Amino acid sequence: MSNEANKKFFDAWAKRYDHTPVLSHWLRKLQKETMKRLELNPETSVLDVACGTGTLLAVLAQHITTGKIAGIDISPEMIQEASKKTKALPNVEVRQADVEKIPYPDATFDAVVSTEAFHHFPHALEGLKEMTRVLKHGGHIVICDVSVPPHALTNFLFKVEPGFVKLYSRKDFIELAEKAGLRVVHQKRVGLFTLMHEMRKA
């Protein structure tokens, strides 16, 4: 599956994204839950994959003063909105990029995060491997993504969403993590519709 559907869908949504009822509130909740799993200090380096309009990047900058904060997104319009939101934050960088071609060297970040985007990745394992590549040894990846059982039904129903690929279960993530060179250390349900997965790089 091409990323063109994702680009078109999120480009059209970008300017309204932060003002979408319910969704914007829910994303902020997930971002708070994600931050609880991060071991933040002023020098921590974090990459947000599918950063959207950059809300989490701006929040991270309140805790990270000298470390690198980066965000990538497939949508140029989302990146434009994120650039506006973070332009006054000197240690924040946003770039348009595909999760399968992250534009950073190996072992750049202490943590990599992603919220409510993984079900849009055309090749989940390749994306997770690339996230692992830019992660330092001992670092962790935290992914929050929609997951509504029974998956056989919801994977069929969610096909109405542009760019949708697949919803993943706890077991799916354990298998993906192992293939990507990661170890799942924590999983929990956040609300009724989202699973959080925390993985460590050996």
C-alpha positions as CSV (number, residue, x, y, z in Angstrom):
1,M,0.0,0.0,0.0
2,S,1.2,3.5,-0.9
3,N,1.6,6.3,1.6
4,E,-0.3,8.6,-0.8
5,A,-3.6,7.9,0.9
6,N,-2.1,8.9,4.2
7,K,-0.6,12.1,2.8
8,K,-3.8,13.2,1.2
9,F,-6.0,12.4,4.2
10,F,-3.8,14.1,6.8
11,D,-2.9,17.1,4.5
12,A,-6.6,17.8,4.2
13,W,-7.1,17.5,8.0
14,A,-4.0,19.4,9.2
15,K,-5.4,22.9,9.8
16,R,-8.5,21.5,11.6
17,Y,-6.7,18.7,13.5
18,D,-6.1,20.5,16.8
19,H,-9.7,21.6,16.9
20,T,-11.3,18.2,16.2
21,P,-13.8,17.5,19.0
22,V,-13.1,14.5,21.2
23,L,-10.0,13.4,19.2
24,S,-7.8,16.3,20.2
25,H,-8.7,15.7,23.9
26,W,-8.1,12.0,23.5
27,L,-4.7,12.5,21.8
28,R,-3.6,14.8,24.7
29,K,-4.5,12.1,27.2
30,L,-2.5,9.5,25.2
31,Q,0.5,11.8,25.0
32,K,0.4,12.3,28.8
33,E,0.2,8.5,29.3
34,T,3.2,8.1,26.9
35,M,5.2,10.7,28.8
36,K,4.7,8.8,32.0
37,R,6.7,5.9,30.5
38,L,9.6,8.1,29.4
39,E,12.7,8.6,31.6
40,L,13.0,12.3,30.9
41,N,15.8,14.6,32.0
42,P,17.0,17.9,30.4
43,E,19.4,16.0,28.1
44,T,17.0,13.3,26.9
45,S,16.7,12.9,23.1
46,V,13.3,11.9,21.8
47,L,11.8,11.2,18.3
48,D,8.1,11.5,17.7
49,V,7.1,9.4,14.7
50,A,3.9,10.7,13.0
51,C,4.1,13.8,15.1
52,G,1.1,15.5,13.5
53,T,0.8,19.1,14.4
54,G,3.6,18.9,17.0
55,T,1.6,19.1,20.3
56,L,3.7,16.4,22.0
57,L,6.9,18.0,20.8
58,A,6.0,21.3,22.5
59,V,5.2,19.5,25.7
60,L,8.4,17.6,25.7
61,A,10.3,20.8,25.3
62,Q,9.0,21.9,28.7
63,H,11.0,19.0,30.2
64,I,13.9,18.7,27.8
65,T,16.1,21.8,27.6
66,T,19.3,20.6,26.0
67,G,18.5,17.3,24.5
68,K,17.3,16.8,20.9
69,I,13.6,16.6,20.2
70,A,12.6,15.6,16.7
71,G,9.3,14.9,14.9
72,I,8.6,13.3,11.6
73,D,5.4,13.0,9.7
74,I,4.5,11.8,6.2
75,S,2.2,14.8,5.7
76,P,3.8,18.1,4.6
77,E,0.8,20.0,5.8
78,M,1.1,18.5,9.3
79,I,4.7,19.4,9.3
80,Q,3.9,22.9,8.4
81,E,1.5,23.2,11.4
82,A,4.1,21.5,13.7
83,S,6.8,24.0,12.5
84,K,4.5,26.9,13.4
85,K,3.9,25.4,16.9
86,T,7.6,24.7,17.6
87,K,9.5,27.5,15.8
88,A,10.4,29.3,19.0
89,L,11.8,26.1,20.6
90,P,15.5,25.9,19.6
91,N,16.0,22.2,20.4
92,V,13.0,21.0,18.4
93,E,13.3,19.9,14.8
94,V,10.5,18.7,12.5
95,R,10.9,17.0,9.1
96,Q,8.7,15.5,6.5
97,A,9.7,11.8,6.4
98,D,8.4,8.3,6.1
99,V,8.7,5.9,9.1
100,E,10.5,3.5,6.8
101,K,13.2,6.1,5.9
102,I,13.8,8.0,9.2
103,P,16.4,10.7,8.3
104,Y,18.7,10.2,11.4
105,P,21.8,8.1,12.0
106,D,21.8,4.9,14.0
107,A,21.5,5.2,17.8
108,T,20.5,8.9,17.8
109,F,17.6,8.9,20.3
110,D,17.0,7.7,23.9
111,A,13.4,7.2,23.2
112,V,11.1,6.9,20.2
113,V,7.3,7.5,20.5
114,S,4.2,7.3,18.3
115,T,0.6,7.9,19.2
116,E,-2.4,6.7,17.2
117,A,-0.5,6.2,13.9
118,F,0.8,2.7,13.8
119,H,-2.3,1.3,12.1
120,H,-1.5,3.6,9.1
121,F,2.0,2.2,8.5
122,P,2.0,0.2,5.3
123,H,4.8,-2.1,6.4
124,A,4.6,-2.4,10.2
125,L,7.7,-4.5,10.8
126,E,9.9,-2.3,8.5
127,G,8.7,0.8,10.3
128,L,9.4,-0.7,13.7
129,K,12.8,-1.9,12.6
130,E,13.6,1.7,11.4
131,M,12.4,3.1,14.7
132,T,14.7,0.6,16.4
133,R,17.7,1.5,14.2
134,V,17.7,5.2,15.4
135,L,17.2,4.1,19.1
136,K,20.2,3.9,21.4
137,H,21.0,0.6,23.1
138,G,19.0,0.4,26.3
139,G,16.5,3.0,24.9
140,H,12.8,2.4,24.6
141,I,10.0,2.8,22.2
142,V,6.5,3.7,23.4
143,I,3.6,3.2,20.9
144,C,0.0,3.9,21.7
145,D,-2.4,2.8,19.0
146,V,-6.1,2.1,18.5
147,S,-6.9,-1.6,19.1
148,V,-10.5,-2.8,19.3
149,P,-11.3,-6.5,19.6
150,P,-12.5,-8.6,17.9
151,H,-9.8,-7.7,15.4
152,A,-11.2,-9.9,12.6
153,L,-14.3,-7.6,12.6
154,T,-12.6,-4.2,13.4
155,N,-9.9,-4.7,10.7
156,F,-12.7,-5.1,8.2
157,L,-14.8,-2.1,9.5
158,F,-11.8,0.2,9.7
159,K,-11.1,-0.1,6.0
160,V,-13.4,2.9,5.6
161,E,-10.6,5.1,7.0
162,P,-8.2,6.4,4.3
163,G,-4.7,5.0,4.7
164,F,-5.8,2.3,7.2
165,V,-3.8,-0.9,7.2
166,K,-4.4,-3.0,10.3
167,L,-5.1,-2.9,14.1
168,Y,-2.7,-4.9,16.2
169,S,-3.2,-7.0,19.4
170,R,-0.9,-7.4,22.3
171,K,0.3,-10.7,20.8
172,D,0.9,-9.0,17.5
173,F,3.2,-6.4,19.1
174,I,5.1,-9.0,21.0
175,E,5.9,-10.8,17.8
176,L,6.7,-7.6,15.9
177,A,9.0,-6.4,18.7
178,E,11.0,-9.7,18.7
179,K,11.5,-9.5,15.0
180,A,12.7,-5.9,15.3
181,G,15.2,-6.7,18.0
182,L,13.1,-5.3,20.9
183,R,11.7,-6.7,24.1
184,V,8.2,-5.8,25.3
185,V,8.4,-4.6,28.9
186,H,5.0,-3.1,29.5
187,Q,1.6,-3.3,27.8
188,K,-1.7,-1.8,29.0
189,R,-5.1,-0.7,27.8
190,V,-5.7,3.1,27.9
191,G,-9.4,3.6,27.8
192,L,-11.5,1.2,25.8
193,F,-10.0,1.7,22.4
194,T,-6.2,2.0,22.7
195,L,-3.3,-0.3,23.7
196,M,0.1,1.1,24.9
197,H,3.2,-0.9,24.2
198,E,6.6,-0.1,25.8
199,M,9.6,-1.9,24.2
200,R,13.3,-1.9,25.1
201,K,16.3,-2.2,22.8
202,A,18.8,-4.8,24.1
